[in-house]
Amino acid sequence: MEHSKGRRQRLIVVSVALLALLGIVIVALAWEQVRQILGQADWRLVSFTLLFTAVSYGCLGYGFAVTSKLFGIRMSQRDLFEIGFVSFALNHLVAFGGAAGYSLRVLLIKRRRQSIRDVLVASLFHSTFNNLMLLTLFPIGLVYLFLSYPLARGEATSVATAVALLFLLVLLAAVVIFVKPLRVVVLHGLRKAAYKITRRNIEAQAKELNRTLERGINALKERPLVLVLLMGLVVADWASCVAVLELCFDALGDPLSPGVLLTGFAIGVALGLLSMVPGGLGVQEASMATVYTLLGVPLEQATLAAILFRVIYYFIPFLISLGFYWRLLRGNKVTPELYLSSSGADS
């Protein structure tokens, strides 16, 4: 038993190390380009981008901690915040459908003997809640592009279709989370699909998932101020992220109007997330540069600003997050005192 437990612990440590190493490799491959861009930037403005980046990641980490407590994860606020921070830093850099960040959270929280199901549900809830604003900004950005730049008939049809589908996606995501009857129907459909594909009956897991999600929703209803807090953190996170991009443009040339800035940001980040490229590397920068150029921004400034945004908002937080891994990997249990303090904080 002890030997098996030791093997699992070593496997977790190795897995976390490999995920971190993957991020380091990505940074190293782009280092020459990074060095050139940083040499052209106005460092007085770059220092402010670091401040807003810290605010954004702080909101993400604290939001994950609050959501985790809501779903019954009994850990210290500091551990949850740091796990949220390192997982978001990794996921932003090597995101592939969110798998990297989710996997890291499961690995780190499992060491503390918490339910993997609760971790996944809390992560799903927080990510969906956090991405609702981006999914709302993306169609708005497409409409702005449609109204500001003359598109061919086929392009206009594609834009209109994308806008309609994304609005439906936003609505569906919100309804599935907060409306129990529809959530039950969706989970039932997923259970049937899983059985057809794998021949495994996951009805018990689906019911438990629904109960866990329902527990979190009920907790939000009982504590509406927590919902207000989460909404405030989401707004502050995305506002800070947009501010980082705006300052990147300022550091390399003229500032942008709010409409142009939000349009390029929403489309670039969304297409990066939807791409099959880890972290949207290259896809996000190319999309931003293209959209901003269409809207009248000089191509060189648009390209350099998109790359500088990648460096400051993605690379630097990941490098900082490496300093948190050692302490997080040492934690592997929940003490009775921690359980009592967590329960008291949740009441």
For each residue, the residues with C-beta under 8 A, 3 or more apart:
1: 4 5
2: 5 6
3: 6 7
4: 1 7 8
5: 1 2 8 9
6: 2 3 9 10
7: 3 4 10 11
8: 4 5 11 12
9: 5 6 12 13 111 332
10: 6 7 13 14
11: 7 8 14 15
12: 8 9 15 16 107 110 111 329
13: 9 10 16 17 329
14: 10 11 17 18
15: 11 12 18 19 103 107
16: 12 13 19 20 104 107 108 325 329
17: 13 14 20 21
18: 14 15 21 22
19: 15 16 22 23 90 94 100 103 104
20: 16 17 23 24 90 322 325
21: 17 18 24 25
22: 18 19 25 26 94 100
23: 19 20 26 27 89 90 93 94 318
24: 20 21 27 28 322
25: 21 22 28 29
26: 22 23 29 30 93 94 278 279 281
27: 23 24 30 31 34 93 315 318 319
28: 24 25 31
29: 25 26
30: 26 27 33 34 281 310 315
31: 27 28 34 35
32: 35 36
33: 30 36 37 307
34: 27 30 31 37 38 307 311 315
35: 31 32 38 39
36: 32 33 39 40
37: 33 34 40 41 304 307 308 311
38: 34 35 41 46 308 311
39: 35 36
40: 36 37 252 304
41: 37 38 45 46 248 251 252 308
42: 45 46 250 251 252
43: 46 47 251
44: 47 48
45: 41 42 48 49 247 250 251
46: 38 41 42 43 49 50 247 251 308 312
47: 43 44 50 51
48: 44 45 51 52 247
49: 45 46 52 53 243 244 247 248 251 312 313
50: 46 47 53 54 312 316
51: 47 48 54 55
52: 48 49 55 56 240 241 243 244 247
53: 49 50 56 57 240 244 312 313 316 317
54: 50 51 57 58
55: 51 52 58 59 236 237 240
56: 52 53 59 60 236 237 238 240 241 244 313
57: 53 54 60 61 85 88 89 317
58: 54 55 61 62
59: 55 56 62 63 233 234 236 237 240
60: 56 57 63 64 84 85 88 130 233 237
61: 57 58 64 65 81 82 84 85 88
62: 58 59 65 66 81 84 233
63: 59 60 66 67 84 126 130 230 233 234 237
64: 60 61 67 68 80 81 83 84 87 88 122 123 126
65: 61 62 68 69 77 80 81 84
66: 62 63 69 70 226 229 230 233
67: 63 64 70 71 122 125 126 129 216 230
68: 64 65 71 73 75 80 84 118 119 122 126
69: 65 66 72 73 77 80 342 345 346
70: 66 67 122 216 219 220 226
71: 67 68 118 121 122 125 212 215 216 219
72: 69 115 118 212 215
73: 68 69 80 109 114 115 118 119 122
74: 114 334 338 339 342 343
75: 68 79 80 109 112 114 334 338 342
76: 79 80 338 341 342
77: 65 69 80 81 345
78: 81 82
79: 75 76 82 83 112 328 331
80: 64 65 68 69 73 75 76 77 83 84
81: 61 62 64 65 77 78 84 85
82: 61 78 79 85 86 324 327 328
83: 64 79 80 86 87 104 105 108 109 328
84: 60 61 62 63 64 65 68 80 81 87 88 105
85: 57 60 61 81 82 88 89 317 321 324
86: 82 83 89 90 104 108 321 324 325 328
87: 64 83 84 90 91 101 102 104 105 108
88: 57 60 61 64 84 85 91 92 101 317
89: 23 57 85 86 92 93 317 318 320 321
90: 19 20 23 86 87 93 94 100 101 104 318 321
91: 87 88 94 95 98 100 101 102 104
92: 88 89 95 279 313 314 317 318
93: 23 26 27 89 90 279 314 315 318
94: 19 22 23 26 90 91 100 278 279
95: 91 92 98 100 101 273 278 279 280
96: 99 100 276 278 279
97:
98: 91 95 101 102 123 127
99: 96 102 103
100: 19 22 90 91 94 95 96 103 104 278
101: 87 88 90 91 95 98 104 105 123
102: 87 91 98 99 105 106 120 123
103: 15 19 99 100 106 107
104: 16 19 83 86 87 90 91 100 101 107 108
105: 83 84 87 101 102 108 109 119 123
106: 102 103 109 110 116 119 120
107: 12 15 16 103 104 110 111
108: 16 83 86 87 104 105 111 112 328 329
109: 73 75 83 105 106 112 114 116 119
110: 12 106 107 113 114 116 119
111: 9 12 107 108 329 331 332
112: 75 79 108 109 331 332 333 334
113: 110 332 333 334
114: 73 74 75 109 110 118 119 334
115: 72 73 118 119
116: 106 109 110 119 120
117: 120 121 205 208 209 212
118: 68 71 72 73 114 115 121 122 212
119: 68 73 105 106 109 110 114 115 116 122 123
120: 102 106 116 117 123 124
121: 71 117 118 124 125 209 212 213 216
122: 64 67 68 70 71 73 118 119 125 126 216
123: 64 98 101 102 105 119 120 126 127
124: 120 121 127 128
125: 67 71 121 122 128 129 177 213 216
126: 63 64 67 68 122 123 129 130
127: 98 123 124 130 131
128: 124 125 131 132 173 177
129: 67 125 126 132 177 230 234
130: 60 63 126 127 133 134 234 237
131: 127 128 134 135 173
132: 128 129 135 136 170 173 174 234
133: 130 136 137 234 235 238
134: 130 131 137 138 238 266 269 270 273
135: 131 132 138 139 166 169 170 173 270
136: 132 133 139 140 170
137: 133 134 140 141 238 262 265 266 270
138: 134 135 141 142 166 266 267 270
139: 135 136 142 143 162 163 166 167 170
140: 136 137 143 144 262 263 266
141: 137 138 144 145 262 263 264 265 266 267 291
142: 138 139 145 146 159 162 163 166 267
143: 139 140 146 147 163
144: 140 141 147 148 259 262 263
145: 141 142 148 149 151 159 263 267 291 294 295
146: 142 143 149 151 156 159 160 163
147: 143 144
148: 144 145 259 263 295
149: 145 146 294 295
150:
151: 145 146 155 156 159
152: 155 156
153: 156 157
154: 157 158
155: 151 152 158 159
156: 146 151 152 153 159 160
157: 153 154 160 161
158: 154 155 161 162
159: 142 145 146 151 155 156 162 163
160: 146 156 157 163 164
161: 157 158 164 165
162: 139 142 158 159 165 166
163: 139 142 143 146 159 160 166 167
164: 160 161 167 168
165: 161 162 168 169
166: 135 138 139 142 162 163 169 170
167: 139 163 164 170 171
168: 164 165 171 172
169: 135 165 166 172 173
170: 132 135 136 139 166 167 173 174
171: 167 168 174 175
172: 168 169 175 176
173: 128 131 132 135 169 170 176 177
174: 132 170 171 177 178
175: 171 172 178 179 182
176: 172 173 179 182 183 186
177: 125 128 129 173 174 183 213 217
178: 174 175 217
179: 175 176 182 183
180: 183 184 210 214 217
181: 184 185
182: 175 176 179 185 186
183: 176 177 179 180 186 187 210 213
184: 180 181 187 188 210
185: 181 182 188 189
186: 176 182 183 189 190
187: 183 184 190 191 206 209 210
188: 184 185 191 192 206
189: 185 186 192 193
190: 186 187 193 194 206
191: 187 188 194 195 201 202 203 206
192: 188 189 195 196
193: 189 190 196 197
194: 190 191 197 198 200 202
195: 191 192 198 199 200 201 202
196: 192 193 199
197: 193 194
198: 194 195
199: 195 196
200: 194 195
201: 191 195 204
202: 191 194 195 205 206
203: 191 206 207
204: 201 207 208
205: 117 202 208 209
206: 187 188 190 191 202 203 209 210
207: 203 204 210 211
208: 117 204 205 211 212
209: 117 121 187 205 206 212 213
210: 180 183 184 187 206 207 213 214
211: 207 208 214 215
212: 71 72 117 118 121 208 209 215 216
213: 121 125 177 183 209 210 216 217
214: 180 210 211 217 218
215: 71 72 211 212 218 219
216: 67 70 71 121 122 125 212 213 219 220
217: 177 178 180 213 214 220 221
218: 214 215 221 222
219: 70 71 215 216 222 223 226
220: 70 216 217 223 224 226 227
221: 217 218 224
222: 218 219
223: 219 220 226 227
224: 220 221 227 228
225: 228 229
226: 66 70 219 220 223 229 230
227: 220 223 224 230 231
228: 224 225 231 232
229: 66 225 226 232 233
230: 63 66 67 129 226 227 233 234
231: 227 228 234 235
232: 228 229 235 236
233: 59 60 62 63 66 229 230 236 237
234: 59 63 129 130 132 133 230 231 237 238
235: 133 231 232 238 239
236: 55 56 59 232 233 239 240
237: 55 56 59 60 63 130 233 234 240 241
238: 56 133 134 137 234 235 241 242
239: 235 236 242 243
240: 52 53 55 56 59 236 237 243 244
241: 52 56 237 238 244 245 265 313
242: 238 239 245 246 261 262 265
243: 49 52 239 240 246 247
244: 49 52 53 56 240 241 247 248 309 312 313
245: 241 242 248 249 261 265 305 309 313
246: 242 243 249 250 255 256 261
247: 45 46 48 49 52 243 244 250 251
248: 41 49 244 245 251 252 305 306 308 309 312
249: 245 246 252 253 254 255 256 261 297 301 305
250: 42 45 246 247 253 254 255
251: 41 42 43 45 46 49 247 248 305 308
252: 40 41 42 248 249 301 304 305 308
253: 249 250 298 301 305
254: 249 250 301
255: 246 249 250
256: 246 249 260 261 264 292 297
257: 260 261
258: 261 262
259: 144 148 262 263
260: 256 257 263 264 292 295 296 297
261: 242 245 246 249 256 257 258 264 265
262: 137 140 141 144 242 258 259 265 266
263: 140 141 144 145 148 259 260 266 267 291 295
264: 141 256 260 261 267 268 288 291 292 295 297 302
265: 137 141 241 242 245 261 262 268 269 288
266: 134 137 138 140 141 262 263 269 270
267: 138 141 142 145 263 264 270 271 287 288 291
268: 264 265 271 272 284 285 287 288 291 306
269: 134 265 266 272 273 280 284
270: 134 135 137 138 266 267 273 274
271: 267 268 274 275 280 283 284 287
272: 268 269 275 277 279 280 283 284 287
273: 95 134 269 270 280
274: 270 271
275: 271 272 280 283 284
276: 96
277: 272 280 281 282 283
278: 26 94 95 96 100 281
279: 26 92 93 94 95 96 272 314
280: 95 269 271 272 273 275 277 283 284
281: 26 30 277 278 284 285 310
282: 277 285 286
283: 271 272 275 277 280 286 287
284: 268 269 271 272 275 280 281 287 288 306 310
285: 268 281 282 288 289 303 306 307 310
286: 282 283 289 290
287: 267 268 271 272 283 284 290 291
288: 264 265 267 268 284 285 291 292 302 305 306 309
289: 285 286 292 293 299 302 303 306
290: 286 287 293 294
291: 141 145 263 264 267 268 287 288 294 295
292: 256 260 264 288 289 295 297 302 305 306
293: 289 290 296 297 298 299 302
294: 145 149 290 291
295: 145 148 149 260 263 264 291 292
296: 260 293
297: 249 256 260 264 292 293 301 302
298: 253 293 301 302
299: 289 293 302 303
300: 303 304
301: 249 252 253 254 297 298 304 305
302: 264 288 289 292 293 297 298 299 305 306
303: 285 289 299 300 306 307
304: 37 40 252 300 301 307 308
305: 245 248 249 251 252 253 288 292 301 302 308 309
306: 248 268 284 285 288 289 292 302 303 309 310
307: 33 34 37 285 303 304 310 311
308: 37 38 41 46 248 251 252 304 305 311 312
309: 244 245 248 288 305 306 312 313 314
310: 30 281 284 285 306 307 313 314 315
311: 34 37 38 307 308 314 315 316
312: 46 49 50 53 244 248 308 309 315 316
313: 49 53 56 92 241 244 245 309 310 316 317
314: 92 93 279 309 310 311 317 318
315: 27 30 34 93 310 311 312 318 319
316: 50 53 311 312 313 319 320
317: 53 57 85 88 89 92 313 314 320 321
318: 23 27 89 90 92 93 314 315 321 322
319: 27 315 316 322
320: 89 316 317 323
321: 85 86 89 90 317 318 324 325
322: 20 24 318 319 325
323: 320 326
324: 82 85 86 321 327 328
325: 16 20 86 321 322 328 329
326: 323 329 330
327: 82 324 330 331
328: 79 82 83 86 108 324 325 331
329: 12 13 16 108 111 325 326
330: 326 327
331: 79 111 112 327 328
332: 9 111 112 113
333: 112 113
334: 74 75 112 113 114 338 339
335: 338 339
336: 339 340
337: 340 341
338: 74 75 76 334 335 341 342
339: 74 334 335 336 342 343
340: 336 337 343 344
341: 76 337 338 344 345
342: 69 74 75 76 338 339 345 346
343: 74 339 340 346 347
344: 340 341 347
345: 69 77 341 342
346: 69 342 343
347: 343 344
